[in-house]
Amino acid sequence: MSDRDSNSFGWFLAGLGFGALAGIMFAPRPGNETREALRSKAEEGREFVRNRARQAKE
């Protein structure tokens, strides 16, 4: 994959994450439910990054 493609994919993922975060922040939920959803999504994101890093090492 070229550097340009890799960079574009990175920006795509950043935008996807930002959009998801904005959607959660403006969702009509109580604060504790919103915080729990944010924690859950952050953990999913960490797992995704760990998996991608593991794949890149292989």
PyMOL Python script that loads the backbone (N, CA, C, O; Angstrom):
from pymol import cmd

cmd.read_pdbstr("""\
ATOM      1  N   MET A   1       0.846  -1.169   0.000  1.00  0.00           N
ATOM      2  CA  MET A   1       0.000   0.000   0.000  1.00  0.00           C
ATOM      3  C   MET A   1       0.896   1.238   0.000  1.00  0.00           C
ATOM      4  O   MET A   1       1.866   1.296   0.755  1.00  0.00           O
ATOM      5  N   SER A   2       0.586   2.210  -0.823  1.00  0.00           N
ATOM      6  CA  SER A   2       1.413   3.408  -0.894  1.00  0.00           C
ATOM      7  C   SER A   2       1.170   4.294   0.325  1.00  0.00           C
ATOM      8  O   SER A   2       0.184   4.131   1.044  1.00  0.00           O
ATOM      9  N   ASP A   3       2.092   5.239   0.543  1.00  0.00           N
ATOM     10  CA  ASP A   3       1.947   6.155   1.675  1.00  0.00           C
ATOM     11  C   ASP A   3       0.677   6.979   1.557  1.00  0.00           C
ATOM     12  O   ASP A   3       0.010   7.252   2.555  1.00  0.00           O
ATOM     13  N   ARG A   4       0.348   7.371   0.344  1.00  0.00           N
ATOM     14  CA  ARG A   4      -0.844   8.190   0.136  1.00  0.00           C
ATOM     15  C   ARG A   4      -2.101   7.413   0.508  1.00  0.00           C
ATOM     16  O   ARG A   4      -2.984   7.949   1.176  1.00  0.00           O
ATOM     17  N   ASP A   5      -2.189   6.160   0.083  1.00  0.00           N
ATOM     18  CA  ASP A   5      -3.346   5.336   0.414  1.00  0.00           C
ATOM     19  C   ASP A   5      -3.430   5.104   1.914  1.00  0.00           C
ATOM     20  O   ASP A   5      -4.514   5.150   2.494  1.00  0.00           O
ATOM     21  N   SER A   6      -2.301   4.857   2.535  1.00  0.00           N
ATOM     22  CA  SER A   6      -2.257   4.617   3.970  1.00  0.00           C
ATOM     23  C   SER A   6      -2.704   5.860   4.726  1.00  0.00           C
ATOM     24  O   SER A   6      -3.468   5.766   5.688  1.00  0.00           O
ATOM     25  N   ASN A   7      -2.230   7.023   4.293  1.00  0.00           N
ATOM     26  CA  ASN A   7      -2.601   8.275   4.934  1.00  0.00           C
ATOM     27  C   ASN A   7      -4.089   8.549   4.765  1.00  0.00           C
ATOM     28  O   ASN A   7      -4.743   8.990   5.711  1.00  0.00           O
ATOM     29  N   SER A   8      -4.629   8.299   3.593  1.00  0.00           N
ATOM     30  CA  SER A   8      -6.052   8.512   3.343  1.00  0.00           C
ATOM     31  C   SER A   8      -6.892   7.599   4.224  1.00  0.00           C
ATOM     32  O   SER A   8      -7.914   8.024   4.764  1.00  0.00           O
ATOM     33  N   PHE A   9      -6.471   6.360   4.371  1.00  0.00           N
ATOM     34  CA  PHE A   9      -7.196   5.421   5.213  1.00  0.00           C
ATOM     35  C   PHE A   9      -7.160   5.872   6.671  1.00  0.00           C
ATOM     36  O   PHE A   9      -8.152   5.741   7.387  1.00  0.00           O
ATOM     37  N   GLY A  10      -6.033   6.398   7.107  1.00  0.00           N
ATOM     38  CA  GLY A  10      -5.915   6.912   8.472  1.00  0.00           C
ATOM     39  C   GLY A  10      -6.871   8.063   8.721  1.00  0.00           C
ATOM     40  O   GLY A  10      -7.516   8.128   9.767  1.00  0.00           O
ATOM     41  N   TRP A  11      -6.962   8.976   7.754  1.00  0.00           N
ATOM     42  CA  TRP A  11      -7.892  10.094   7.896  1.00  0.00           C
ATOM     43  C   TRP A  11      -9.340   9.605   7.869  1.00  0.00           C
ATOM     44  O   TRP A  11     -10.196  10.141   8.572  1.00  0.00           O
ATOM     45  N   PHE A  12      -9.602   8.594   7.059  1.00  0.00           N
ATOM     46  CA  PHE A  12     -10.943   8.017   7.028  1.00  0.00           C
ATOM     47  C   PHE A  12     -11.310   7.461   8.402  1.00  0.00           C
ATOM     48  O   PHE A  12     -12.406   7.709   8.906  1.00  0.00           O
ATOM     49  N   LEU A  13     -10.392   6.713   9.002  1.00  0.00           N
ATOM     50  CA  LEU A  13     -10.659   6.147  10.329  1.00  0.00           C
ATOM     51  C   LEU A  13     -10.830   7.242  11.377  1.00  0.00           C
ATOM     52  O   LEU A  13     -11.687   7.135  12.254  1.00  0.00           O
ATOM     53  N   ALA A  14     -10.022   8.285  11.290  1.00  0.00           N
ATOM     54  CA  ALA A  14     -10.148   9.394  12.232  1.00  0.00           C
ATOM     55  C   ALA A  14     -11.516  10.063  12.089  1.00  0.00           C
ATOM     56  O   ALA A  14     -12.164  10.374  13.088  1.00  0.00           O
ATOM     57  N   GLY A  15     -11.948  10.280  10.864  1.00  0.00           N
ATOM     58  CA  GLY A  15     -13.265  10.877  10.630  1.00  0.00           C
ATOM     59  C   GLY A  15     -14.388   9.980  11.100  1.00  0.00           C
ATOM     60  O   GLY A  15     -15.386  10.449  11.647  1.00  0.00           O
ATOM     61  N   LEU A  16     -14.221   8.699  10.884  1.00  0.00           N
ATOM     62  CA  LEU A  16     -15.223   7.739  11.338  1.00  0.00           C
ATOM     63  C   LEU A  16     -15.343   7.775  12.859  1.00  0.00           C
ATOM     64  O   LEU A  16     -16.447   7.786  13.403  1.00  0.00           O
ATOM     65  N   GLY A  17     -14.211   7.793  13.530  1.00  0.00           N
ATOM     66  CA  GLY A  17     -14.217   7.861  14.994  1.00  0.00           C
ATOM     67  C   GLY A  17     -14.811   9.160  15.504  1.00  0.00           C
ATOM     68  O   GLY A  17     -15.595   9.158  16.454  1.00  0.00           O
ATOM     69  N   PHE A  18     -14.442  10.269  14.877  1.00  0.00           N
ATOM     70  CA  PHE A  18     -14.974  11.566  15.285  1.00  0.00           C
ATOM     71  C   PHE A  18     -16.484  11.622  15.080  1.00  0.00           C
ATOM     72  O   PHE A  18     -17.212  12.124  15.936  1.00  0.00           O
ATOM     73  N   GLY A  19     -16.953  11.107  13.948  1.00  0.00           N
ATOM     74  CA  GLY A  19     -18.389  11.086  13.678  1.00  0.00           C
ATOM     75  C   GLY A  19     -19.144  10.230  14.676  1.00  0.00           C
ATOM     76  O   GLY A  19     -20.228  10.601  15.127  1.00  0.00           O
ATOM     77  N   ALA A  20     -18.576   9.089  15.022  1.00  0.00           N
ATOM     78  CA  ALA A  20     -19.217   8.219  16.012  1.00  0.00           C
ATOM     79  C   ALA A  20     -19.273   8.911  17.367  1.00  0.00           C
ATOM     80  O   ALA A  20     -20.292   8.855  18.056  1.00  0.00           O
ATOM     81  N   LEU A  21     -18.182   9.561  17.748  1.00  0.00           N
ATOM     82  CA  LEU A  21     -18.142  10.272  19.019  1.00  0.00           C
ATOM     83  C   LEU A  21     -19.165  11.407  19.037  1.00  0.00           C
ATOM     84  O   LEU A  21     -19.882  11.580  20.023  1.00  0.00           O
ATOM     85  N   ALA A  22     -19.234  12.170  17.965  1.00  0.00           N
ATOM     86  CA  ALA A  22     -20.202  13.263  17.896  1.00  0.00           C
ATOM     87  C   ALA A  22     -21.626  12.727  17.966  1.00  0.00           C
ATOM     88  O   ALA A  22     -22.479  13.321  18.627  1.00  0.00           O
ATOM     89  N   GLY A  23     -21.888  11.622  17.299  1.00  0.00           N
ATOM     90  CA  GLY A  23     -23.215  11.023  17.345  1.00  0.00           C
ATOM     91  C   GLY A  23     -23.597  10.582  18.738  1.00  0.00           C
ATOM     92  O   GLY A  23     -24.742  10.751  19.157  1.00  0.00           O
ATOM     93  N   ILE A  24     -22.653  10.022  19.451  1.00  0.00           N
ATOM     94  CA  ILE A  24     -22.929   9.588  20.825  1.00  0.00           C
ATOM     95  C   ILE A  24     -23.158  10.792  21.732  1.00  0.00           C
ATOM     96  O   ILE A  24     -24.050  10.775  22.579  1.00  0.00           O
ATOM     97  N   MET A  25     -22.351  11.836  21.553  1.00  0.00           N
ATOM     98  CA  MET A  25     -22.470  13.010  22.414  1.00  0.00           C
ATOM     99  C   MET A  25     -23.816  13.714  22.250  1.00  0.00           C
ATOM    100  O   MET A  25     -24.324  14.303  23.204  1.00  0.00           O
ATOM    101  N   PHE A  26     -24.389  13.661  21.070  1.00  0.00           N
ATOM    102  CA  PHE A  26     -25.655  14.346  20.828  1.00  0.00           C
ATOM    103  C   PHE A  26     -26.860  13.421  20.910  1.00  0.00           C
ATOM    104  O   PHE A  26     -27.985  13.842  20.641  1.00  0.00           O
ATOM    105  N   ALA A  27     -26.637  12.184  21.275  1.00  0.00           N
ATOM    106  CA  ALA A  27     -27.736  11.229  21.412  1.00  0.00           C
ATOM    107  C   ALA A  27     -28.542  11.565  22.666  1.00  0.00           C
ATOM    108  O   ALA A  27     -27.986  11.989  23.679  1.00  0.00           O
ATOM    109  N   PRO A  28     -29.834  11.374  22.587  1.00  0.00           N
ATOM    110  CA  PRO A  28     -30.688  11.700  23.741  1.00  0.00           C
ATOM    111  C   PRO A  28     -30.661  10.590  24.800  1.00  0.00           C
ATOM    112  O   PRO A  28     -31.622   9.832  24.937  1.00  0.00           O
ATOM    113  N   ARG A  29     -29.571  10.503  25.534  1.00  0.00           N
ATOM    114  CA  ARG A  29     -29.431   9.511  26.603  1.00  0.00           C
ATOM    115  C   ARG A  29     -29.005  10.210  27.884  1.00  0.00           C
ATOM    116  O   ARG A  29     -28.449  11.308  27.845  1.00  0.00           O
ATOM    117  N   PRO A  30     -29.263   9.582  28.998  1.00  0.00           N
ATOM    118  CA  PRO A  30     -28.716  10.122  30.253  1.00  0.00           C
ATOM    119  C   PRO A  30     -27.189  10.065  30.238  1.00  0.00           C
ATOM    120  O   PRO A  30     -26.599   9.257  29.520  1.00  0.00           O
ATOM    121  N   GLY A  31     -26.566  10.910  31.020  1.00  0.00           N
ATOM    122  CA  GLY A  31     -25.108  11.007  31.038  1.00  0.00           C
ATOM    123  C   GLY A  31     -24.396   9.707  31.345  1.00  0.00           C
ATOM    124  O   GLY A  31     -23.386   9.388  30.718  1.00  0.00           O
ATOM    125  N   ASN A  32     -24.920   8.942  32.317  1.00  0.00           N
ATOM    126  CA  ASN A  32     -24.230   7.702  32.673  1.00  0.00           C
ATOM    127  C   ASN A  32     -24.277   6.687  31.534  1.00  0.00           C
ATOM    128  O   ASN A  32     -23.315   5.945  31.336  1.00  0.00           O
ATOM    129  N   GLU A  33     -25.364   6.639  30.792  1.00  0.00           N
ATOM    130  CA  GLU A  33     -25.443   5.732  29.638  1.00  0.00           C
ATOM    131  C   GLU A  33     -24.498   6.185  28.530  1.00  0.00           C
ATOM    132  O   GLU A  33     -23.862   5.361  27.873  1.00  0.00           O
ATOM    133  N   THR A  34     -24.410   7.485  28.326  1.00  0.00           N
ATOM    134  CA  THR A  34     -23.511   8.023  27.301  1.00  0.00           C
ATOM    135  C   THR A  34     -22.061   7.714  27.655  1.00  0.00           C
ATOM    136  O   THR A  34     -21.285   7.299  26.795  1.00  0.00           O
ATOM    137  N   ARG A  35     -21.693   7.916  28.917  1.00  0.00           N
ATOM    138  CA  ARG A  35     -20.319   7.621  29.337  1.00  0.00           C
ATOM    139  C   ARG A  35     -19.998   6.143  29.181  1.00  0.00           C
ATOM    140  O   ARG A  35     -18.896   5.790  28.759  1.00  0.00           O
ATOM    141  N   GLU A  36     -20.938   5.284  29.513  1.00  0.00           N
ATOM    142  CA  GLU A  36     -20.714   3.843  29.353  1.00  0.00           C
ATOM    143  C   GLU A  36     -20.537   3.489  27.876  1.00  0.00           C
ATOM    144  O   GLU A  36     -19.679   2.677  27.528  1.00  0.00           O
ATOM    145  N   ALA A  37     -21.343   4.093  27.018  1.00  0.00           N
ATOM    146  CA  ALA A  37     -21.210   3.844  25.580  1.00  0.00           C
ATOM    147  C   ALA A  37     -19.846   4.320  25.081  1.00  0.00           C
ATOM    148  O   ALA A  37     -19.212   3.647  24.268  1.00  0.00           O
ATOM    149  N   LEU A  38     -19.396   5.473  25.565  1.00  0.00           N
ATOM    150  CA  LEU A  38     -18.078   5.988  25.174  1.00  0.00           C
ATOM    151  C   LEU A  38     -16.968   5.050  25.629  1.00  0.00           C
ATOM    152  O   LEU A  38     -16.035   4.774  24.876  1.00  0.00           O
ATOM    153  N   ARG A  39     -17.071   4.561  26.859  1.00  0.00           N
ATOM    154  CA  ARG A  39     -16.067   3.615  27.359  1.00  0.00           C
ATOM    155  C   ARG A  39     -16.026   2.363  26.503  1.00  0.00           C
ATOM    156  O   ARG A  39     -14.955   1.861  26.160  1.00  0.00           O
ATOM    157  N   SER A  40     -17.199   1.870  26.168  1.00  0.00           N
ATOM    158  CA  SER A  40     -17.292   0.655  25.363  1.00  0.00           C
ATOM    159  C   SER A  40     -16.667   0.862  23.983  1.00  0.00           C
ATOM    160  O   SER A  40     -15.892   0.027  23.515  1.00  0.00           O
ATOM    161  N   LYS A  41     -17.001   1.964  23.345  1.00  0.00           N
ATOM    162  CA  LYS A  41     -16.453   2.243  22.013  1.00  0.00           C
ATOM    163  C   LYS A  41     -14.947   2.487  22.071  1.00  0.00           C
ATOM    164  O   LYS A  41     -14.217   2.088  21.164  1.00  0.00           O
ATOM    165  N   ALA A  42     -14.484   3.135  23.129  1.00  0.00           N
ATOM    166  CA  ALA A  42     -13.042   3.357  23.272  1.00  0.00           C
ATOM    167  C   ALA A  42     -12.315   2.026  23.405  1.00  0.00           C
ATOM    168  O   ALA A  42     -11.243   1.842  22.828  1.00  0.00           O
ATOM    169  N   GLU A  43     -12.889   1.102  24.157  1.00  0.00           N
ATOM    170  CA  GLU A  43     -12.274  -0.223  24.300  1.00  0.00           C
ATOM    171  C   GLU A  43     -12.264  -0.954  22.959  1.00  0.00           C
ATOM    172  O   GLU A  43     -11.279  -1.609  22.616  1.00  0.00           O
ATOM    173  N   GLU A  44     -13.353  -0.846  22.203  1.00  0.00           N
ATOM    174  CA  GLU A  44     -13.386  -1.460  20.871  1.00  0.00           C
ATOM    175  C   GLU A  44     -12.298  -0.863  19.986  1.00  0.00           C
ATOM    176  O   GLU A  44     -11.628  -1.583  19.245  1.00  0.00           O
ATOM    177  N   GLY A  45     -12.124   0.447  20.065  1.00  0.00           N
ATOM    178  CA  GLY A  45     -11.092   1.116  19.279  1.00  0.00           C
ATOM    179  C   GLY A  45      -9.695   0.656  19.661  1.00  0.00           C
ATOM    180  O   GLY A  45      -8.851   0.436  18.793  1.00  0.00           O
ATOM    181  N   ARG A  46      -9.450   0.511  20.961  1.00  0.00           N
ATOM    182  CA  ARG A  46      -8.145   0.022  21.415  1.00  0.00           C
ATOM    183  C   ARG A  46      -7.885  -1.387  20.902  1.00  0.00           C
ATOM    184  O   ARG A  46      -6.780  -1.695  20.457  1.00  0.00           O
ATOM    185  N   GLU A  47      -8.894  -2.237  20.962  1.00  0.00           N
ATOM    186  CA  GLU A  47      -8.743  -3.605  20.457  1.00  0.00           C
ATOM    187  C   GLU A  47      -8.460  -3.601  18.955  1.00  0.00           C
ATOM    188  O   GLU A  47      -7.634  -4.375  18.472  1.00  0.00           O
ATOM    189  N   PHE A  48      -9.150  -2.727  18.220  1.00  0.00           N
ATOM    190  CA  PHE A  48      -8.937  -2.622  16.781  1.00  0.00           C
ATOM    191  C   PHE A  48      -7.490  -2.229  16.485  1.00  0.00           C
ATOM    192  O   PHE A  48      -6.836  -2.824  15.629  1.00  0.00           O
ATOM    193  N   VAL A  49      -7.005  -1.225  17.201  1.00  0.00           N
ATOM    194  CA  VAL A  49      -5.630  -0.757  16.986  1.00  0.00           C
ATOM    195  C   VAL A  49      -4.635  -1.856  17.344  1.00  0.00           C
ATOM    196  O   VAL A  49      -3.659  -2.069  16.624  1.00  0.00           O
ATOM    197  N   ARG A  50      -4.874  -2.548  18.446  1.00  0.00           N
ATOM    198  CA  ARG A  50      -3.979  -3.649  18.831  1.00  0.00           C
ATOM    199  C   ARG A  50      -3.951  -4.728  17.758  1.00  0.00           C
ATOM    200  O   ARG A  50      -2.885  -5.231  17.402  1.00  0.00           O
ATOM    201  N   ASN A  51      -5.120  -5.080  17.244  1.00  0.00           N
ATOM    202  CA  ASN A  51      -5.191  -6.108  16.201  1.00  0.00           C
ATOM    203  C   ASN A  51      -4.477  -5.663  14.931  1.00  0.00           C
ATOM    204  O   ASN A  51      -3.756  -6.447  14.315  1.00  0.00           O
ATOM    205  N   ARG A  52      -4.674  -4.415  14.541  1.00  0.00           N
ATOM    206  CA  ARG A  52      -4.005  -3.904  13.340  1.00  0.00           C
ATOM    207  C   ARG A  52      -2.489  -3.883  13.536  1.00  0.00           C
ATOM    208  O   ARG A  52      -1.740  -4.220  12.619  1.00  0.00           O
ATOM    209  N   ALA A  53      -2.041  -3.492  14.718  1.00  0.00           N
ATOM    210  CA  ALA A  53      -0.602  -3.479  14.993  1.00  0.00           C
ATOM    211  C   ALA A  53      -0.047  -4.898  14.947  1.00  0.00           C
ATOM    212  O   ALA A  53       1.042  -5.129  14.422  1.00  0.00           O
ATOM    213  N   ARG A  54      -0.790  -5.834  15.492  1.00  0.00           N
ATOM    214  CA  ARG A  54      -0.360  -7.236  15.479  1.00  0.00           C
ATOM    215  C   ARG A  54      -0.278  -7.737  14.039  1.00  0.00           C
ATOM    216  O   ARG A  54       0.664  -8.442  13.678  1.00  0.00           O
ATOM    217  N   GLN A  55      -1.266  -7.374  13.215  1.00  0.00           N
ATOM    218  CA  GLN A  55      -1.263  -7.785  11.810  1.00  0.00           C
ATOM    219  C   GLN A  55      -0.090  -7.159  11.067  1.00  0.00           C
ATOM    220  O   GLN A  55       0.519  -7.803  10.213  1.00  0.00           O
ATOM    221  N   ALA A  56       0.225  -5.922  11.382  1.00  0.00           N
ATOM    222  CA  ALA A  56       1.322  -5.233  10.701  1.00  0.00           C
ATOM    223  C   ALA A  56       2.668  -5.880  11.028  1.00  0.00           C
ATOM    224  O   ALA A  56       3.574  -5.884  10.195  1.00  0.00           O
ATOM    225  N   LYS A  57       2.799  -6.423  12.230  1.00  0.00           N
ATOM    226  CA  LYS A  57       4.044  -7.083  12.621  1.00  0.00           C
ATOM    227  C   LYS A  57       4.244  -8.390  11.876  1.00  0.00           C
ATOM    228  O   LYS A  57       5.378  -8.805  11.640  1.00  0.00           O
ATOM    229  N   GLU A  58       3.150  -9.042  11.505  1.00  0.00           N
ATOM    230  CA  GLU A  58       3.235 -10.355  10.849  1.00  0.00           C
ATOM    231  C   GLU A  58       3.693 -10.274   9.436  1.00  0.00           C
ATOM    232  O   GLU A  58       3.810 -11.299   8.764  1.00  0.00           O
TER     233      GLU A  58
END
""", "prot")
cmd.dss("prot")
cmd.show_as("cartoon", "prot")
cmd.util.cbc("prot")
cmd.orient("prot")
